[in-house]
């Protein structure tokens, strides 16, 4: 980022000014468009006006179109140029009065700013209010404090730069919702308040953080971290677990446990004592008695689940967020969930699968051997009496249970298509769309093109049964990501070739006895002679050797350049890619350098 000295005052300009509302963001009026990696905004240069600015994905102006040039954001700053002047702007369109190397996001009205390898803070007008003298800094939190590091140790300052907790500790921490902070000395933690008063001795081995998810909004992005503000903080002392309140005192009687979880979003904590598990509320009362062999969350991808697995003996009870038992099973349930679809699919004690809502109401009766939801569809593929069928989310039958296999592969809504019994395509009304083949296999990268077989010969068709590659091949590969770029292998009469991946035009005819691909280079053998081709059938090395192989690591990991080996008669050689002999080598050396190849 260009270093300059800015000598003019900071001006704040609204990103949503009325003059910006009538801008034309059509393709013909944009001369440059690029997604900014740091903000996710789109950096654009317009033809009219001839200016640069930023918009978001909804075309709302985030940085007004008033600049002759703008760089992408880096460390919170973007280099800008306007009317012959050069300066940096922040994400709030502040034009900085100082020559800062980096500026981080604003929090509690201040943002950290770096200059001459030291950090200080600016206010929302861009004025430097805390001089740069710290080696590292955190963000200001609602406590009014910010963790700062100087000379290898940490402490806390307030918004005026006053040292509230001395900068003498090897480690400190605070969370988003707390007024208290934690400080470490001699490998033990103590609790301080935001006025700098020490509330506890240095006695804690660990202080556990909680993430509170607001399930009424968006569970994936609205987490707030805390130690103390979700009922009580969980601490560890000499291998035992306790809960403490904001005054660093025991939160409730009977407060010690062998293990425990933090209080979750629903103010529940799983605790263990003397080998038995229970669940307590924030006043310490046991909502689930301390008598279970195990209790655990449904292990989703989120901080907490809406459900709990509670096991006693061989039976798992399923508890909802209100700790009401809503089902039983012989196995733990691991359903992902979302606030928009808080349902559970599980197998009951009779070994049958069904679906309930979060309060235990049956949505799909427990009469199926297996249920699988189709992504983005209100449909489920079901197995009943070893036969496959299709039901909707209300349990209504859509495709009868008459198939040995069934899976969706193309389309959506009423146009969704299924492959039944691996050999025919049906629609949602169970009408046959395509039939008459022994096997049907959609191509991974384009399911509208299908590898089919008949009389043990393979070819390619589209969903309208148009033949794209005749059914005359012994084998056609499907997955091309790790194979030849934009190609499929084919085999006919025991010999190999390549076809193009969209048109299925034959690129290399199937005339080769052996065929091995490494890094889009093909080592082939034809009529007893070996050579090298590229994937466009251009001969790289002439077919004059009895055998030709790459170095054993070629195509798998870095090797000593592009080294290749060949055999001619009873002699072995190291050769170039084009077949020029570099030197003769021993048979042992030839074998050792190519031992992973079985060509």
N, C-alpha and C positions, 0 to 999 in steps of 0.2 A: 504494500500500500504506500502511495507516494507521501512523503513527509513534507509538509508545508507549514508556514506560520500564518495564522489568520488574524488580521488586525481590525476586523470590524465586528459590530455587536451582533448578538444572537436575535433572530426574529422567528417567531412561531407562526406558521401558516397552516390553516385548516386543510386537512387532506380531502375534505368533502365540500369545498367551496362550490357555489352555484355555477361559477364559470366553467367548472370541470364536469358538470352534469351532462352537458350537451356534446361531449367529445365523441368522435366517430371511431369506434374500435373495429370497424370492418376490415377484412383482409387487405383490401386495396388501399387503405389508409395507414397500414402498418408497414414500416420498412425494416424493423428489427423486433424480434420477440423471443424472450428467453426466460425460463423458470429460474428464479433465484434460489439457490440451494439453502441459504440460511433462513429465509423467511417463508419460502413457499409461494411468495408473490410472483407476478410476471413482470419482468422489466421490458418496457416497450419504448420504441421511438416512433412517433407519429409523423406523418407527412404534413398534416394540417391540424394543429400548429406544428411547426418543425421543432419539436421538443421531446425530451425524455421524461418518463415517470414510471410509477409502479401501480399495477392494479392487482386485486385478488382474483380468485377463481370465479367469483360472481360478477366480475368487471366493475367492482367498486374501486374508486381511486384511493390508494393508500399513500402514495407520494405524488403530489400534483405535477402536471406536465408543464413545468416552467424552467427546465434545465436544458442547457445546450449539450450536456453530456452527463451520464450517470454510470458509475461502475456497479457491479453486484455488491451486496452487503458482505462484510467480513468483520467478524468480531464486533458486530453491532453498528458498524459505520459503513457508509458508502461514499467514495470519492465523487465529488460533483464539480461541475464547471458551468459558470453562467456569466454572461456579459464580460468575459475576459478574466473573471475572478475564479480562483480555485479554493475549495474548502471541503470539509466533511459534513455529512448530514447523518442524523440518527434515524431510527425507524419511526420517530414521531415528527420527522422533518425539521428537527432542530439543526440550525447551522452553527457549528461549534466555533467559539471564539478562541479556543486553544488548539495547539497542535497535538492531539491525542493519538496514541498508537492504537487504542481500542476502547470501546465503550460497551458495557453490558446493558441488559434490560433494566428498566426502571422498576423499582420495588419500594413501596412506602414513600414515594416521592423523590427518591434518590437513585442514581445509577453510578456504578463504579466506572472510573475512567483511568486509563493507564498512560503514563508519560515517563519517559526516561527509565523504563523498566520498574516503575513503582506505581502503586494503585492509590487513588483517592476517590472522591465522590463529587458529582455535579448535581445540581437541582434541575427542575423541569424547564428552567429558562436557559440551561446550559452553563450556568455560573458555577465555578469551582468553589465548593463550600467546605470540603475537607481535603487538605493538601495531600498530594501523592507521596506517601512515605511507607506504605505497607507492601510486603512481598507477595501476599495473597489475600484475597477478601472473599467473603460470601455475599449474600444479599441481606438487606434490611428486612426484618420480619415484623409481624404485628406486635411483637414484644418491644419494638423500638430499638432493638439491638442488632448489630452485625458482627459476625465473627471475623477477626482480622489476624494476620500472621506477620510477625516481624522478627528477624534474626532467629528463625527456626522455631519460634514458640507462638502460641495463640492466646487470644483474649477477646473481649467484647468492647465495642465502642457504641455510643449513642449517636443520634443524628447531628449532634454538634461537634462530634469528634472526640468527646470526652471518654476517657478510659473508665468504663463502669466496672469491668472485671479485668484485673491486671493481665497484661500480655506476658504471661510467664508459664503457660501450661503446654504440654506436648500435644494435647488434643482437646477440642471442645466441640459442642454440637447443639443445635436447636431445631425445632420443627415449626411448621407453618402456623399452627393454631395456638401455640403455647406462649405463656408469659414467662415461664421458667426456662432455664437453659441447663445443660450439663457440662461438667468440667472434669478433666482427667488428670490424676497425679499418682505416680508410683503404681500405675496399672489399675487404679481404682477410680470410680466415678463418684462425684458429689453433685448435689443439686443446688443451684443458685437461683434467686429471683431476678427480675429485670432491673432492680435497683442495686444489684450487686451484693445483696445479703446472702450469706451461705446458710442454706436450710438443712443440710445434712453433712455428716462427716464423709470422708472418702472411703466408702465401704462397699460400693456396688461393683460387681464384676461386669455387669451389663445392664443397660436400660433399654427396654424393647420399644420400638417405634410401632405405631398403628397407622394404617391408611384408612381413612373413613371415606366410603363411597356413597355418594348421594344417589340412591336407586330410583328416586323420583324424577331424575333428569337423565344424565347419560353416564352409566356406570363405568364407561371406559375412560373418561377424561376428567371426571369431577372428583378425584381423590384429593383429600387434604390430610397431611401428615401431622401426627401429634404423639406426645408421650402421655400427657396428663388430661387432655380435654375430652376424653371419651369415656369417662367414668373413673379410671385410676390408671397409673402407670405400672407396668410389669417390670420388676427388677430381679436380678439374679445375684444371690449372695452365697458364696461357697457351695455352689451346686444346688441350692434350694431357690424356690421362686416365691416372691411376695408381691403384693399390690400396695402401692403407696399413693396418697393423695397429693394435691398441689402444695401442701405444707411439708411434704416429705415424711409424713407419718403413716403408720399402718392404716390402710383404707377401711378395714373391717376386722372383726374378731375372727379367730380361726383362720389366720391369714397366710399360713405357710403350706407350700405344696412341693411335691417331687418334680413336677413339670407343669407348665401352664402355657396357654396361648394368650395373646393380648385380647382386650375387649374389641370385638369386631364391630362392623357397621350396625349390627342389630343389638349391641350392648350385651353380647354373650361372650363368655370366656370358657374354653375347655380346660379343665384342671385334672390333675392326677395325684392320688395319694395312696400309698400302700398298695400299689398295683391296680387300683380301681379308678375309673374315670367318671366325671360328672360335668355339668355345665352350671356356672354361677352367673348371676346378674351383678350389676354394678354396686349393689349394697351388700354383696357377699352371700346372699341367699342362694341355695341350690334349687334351680328350676328343674334340673335333671339330676336325680340322686347320684351320689358317689358309689355306684354299684356295677358299672359296666366294664367289660373287658377291654373295650377300645371305643374311642370317639374320634372322628376325623371329619374335616370338611370334604365336600365333593371337590376333587382336585381339578378345578377349571383353570383357565388362563388368567383369572382375575385375582385380586387380593383376597376376597372372601366369596364363598358361595352362599346362596340362599338356603342351602340344605346341609344336613349333617348325617353321616353314617354312624349309627350307634349299635355296637355289637355286644350281645350277651350270649355266651355259648356259641352255637353255630348260626344264630339268627341275627341279621342286621335289621334294625328298625330305622326307618327313614324319617327324620324330623325336619320340619320346615323352619323358617326363620323365627316363628313364634314358639318354637320348640314343641309343636304339636306333632304326634306320630301320625304319618299319612300313608305308611306302607311298610311291608316287611319282605325280606328277600334272604336267600342263602348266600348272596354275594354283595359286596359293596357296590354302590351305584356311582358312576362317574359321568354324569351328564353335564355337557356345557349348557349354559343358560344365558338368557338376556332378559332385560326388563320387559321387552315387548312380547316375549314368549317364555314365561316362567313355568314350563311344563317338565315332567319327568317321564322318561321311558325306562321301564325296568322289568325284570322277571320276578314274578311273585313266588310264593312258597310251593305252588303247584307246578312251577316250571313254565308258566305261560307269561307272555309279554303283553303289556298294555301301556296306556299313557294316562297320567293323572295331572291335574293342575296343582298349584302350590298349596292349596288347602286340602288336597286329598280327593277331590271329586274326580270320578272316572270319566275320562274323555274318550278313550278307545278301550273297549272291554278287553280283559285279560284272557284272550283265546287264541293268541298267535304264538308260533314258535320263534319268530323273529320279526322285528319291525325296523325299517331303515327309511329315514326321511330323505326325500329328494331335495337337494339344495335349491333354495329360492322358489320352491313350489309347495303348495298345500296338499301334497300327496305323499304316500308312504308305500314302499314296496314291502309286502308282507309274505311270510311263509306260514302255511297252515296245512297240517297233515302232509308235510314234505313237498307241497306244491306251492308255487309262487303265484301271487296275484297283486292287485293294486287297490288301495283304499284311499279315501280322502281324510282330512283331519277330523271329520265328524264321524268317521267309521263307516261311511257308505262305500259299498263295493263299486269299483270302477272297471276292473279287469278280473274276470273269474280266476279261481285257484285251479288252473289246469296246466301250468307250465313247470318244467323242470329247472328253468332259470329265467330271470327277467331283470333287465336293467335299462335305465333311460340313457340316451346318448345324444339326442339332438332336439332342438326346438324348445318351446316353453308354452305355458298356458294350455289352450286347447290344441295347439299344434305340436305338442310334445310327442316324441317317438320313442319306442322301446325295441330292444332286441330280445326276442323270446326264443328259448331253447337253442340259442347260439346260431339259429339258421333262418330266422325270418324277422321282418320288421313289422310291428303293429302300431296302431295309433291309440289314442285314449279311449276310443270306442271299441277297442279290441278288433278292429278291422285290419286285415293284412294289407300292408303297403308294398312289401317286397317279399318274395318267396322263391323257392326253387333251387336253393343252394345248400350245400352240405354244411358250410360254416360261413358266418358273417362277422367281420371284424372291422369296426370303424378305424380310420387312420387317426392317430393321436392328435396331430396338429391340425387336422381338418376332418371332422367327423362326417361331413357330407360326402366324403369319398371313402369307399369301403373296399377292403380286401375280401374277396369271396372265393369259395372253392366249389368245384363240381367234378366228380370223377377223379378226385385227388389232384386236380390241377387248379392253380391259383391265378387270379387276375384282379383287376380293379374296376369298380363301377361307381357311378354316383347314385344319389338317393332316388333318382328317376329311372334307374336300371340302365343307364347309358354306359356302354363299355368304354372304359378309358385305357385299359391294358388287357389284351385278350387272355382268356383262361387257358394258358398253355405252359405255365411255369410250375416247377416243383416247389418253389419257395419264393416268397416276397417278404422282405423285412418290413416291419411297421415303424418302430421307433427310430428316428433319425438324429436325435439330439447328440448322441455320442457316436454316431456313424459318420459316413461321408456327408459333407456339407451339401444340403439340398439334393440328396440322392437317396435311392433305395437300392439295396442289393437284390438281385434276382438270381435264380438258379434254374437252369433248364437242361435236362438230360445230364445232370451231374456236373454242369459247367456254369461258371459265374460271370456276371456282368453287372451293369448299373443302369438304372433309369432315372430320369429327372423327377423331382418330387411333386410337381404340380401338374405337368402335362403328361407325365409318364412316358415321354419320348425316350427311346433307347439311346443312351449315351455311349455305353460300352457294351457291345454285343456279348451274349453269354457263350463265350468260346474258350474260357480259361479254366484250366484244371485246378489251379490253386489261386487264391485271391485273399490278400491280407492288406488291411488299411491301417496306416499310421500317419496322422497329421495330413490327411488328404493326399497322401502318396500311396499308391497301390503297388504292392509287390506281387507279381503275377507269374504264372507259368502256363505256357502254351506249346503243345506238341513236344514236350520234353525239354524246352528251353525257358529260362527265366529272365525277366527284365522288370522295368519299373515304368508305370504309367501315372499321369495325373488323373483327376476325376473327370476331365473332359476328353479322355482317351488320347491325349498327346503322349507319345513315347518319349520318356525322359532318358532311360537307359535301354539300349538295344537288347533284344532277346538272344543273347549269345552265350549266356552262362548256364551251367547245369543246375545251379542253385544260387539264389541271391536273398540276403536277409539284412534287416537293419540291426544296429546295435540294440542289445536287449532292453535298454532303457528308453530308446527313441519312441516318442509318443506318450510316454508315461511320466517321465521326469527329465530334468536336465541331463544331457549326456555331453561327452566331449566332442561337441560340434555335431555335424551331420556325417557320422561315420557309418559305412555300409560294408558288407562282407559278401564274398562270392566264392563259388566252387566251380572249377573247370577241370574236368578229368580228375586226376588225383592231387591237384594243387588247390591251395586256398589263398585268397587275396583280400587285402583291404582296398576298397575302391571308393571313388567319389560317387555322388548322386548320378552323374551322367555315365558312370561305368568305367571311368579312367582308372587303371590300376595304379595304386600308390605304392604298394609293396606286397611281397609274398609273405604269408604267415603260416604258422604250424596249424595242423588240424586241431590240436588241443586249444590253441588260442582262439581259433574260429568257433569252436564249441563253447568255450567259456564266455565269449562276448555275445553269443546269440542263444544261450541256453534256454531263455524263456519263450523262444519262438518255436512253434510246432508246425512250420510250413513245409 
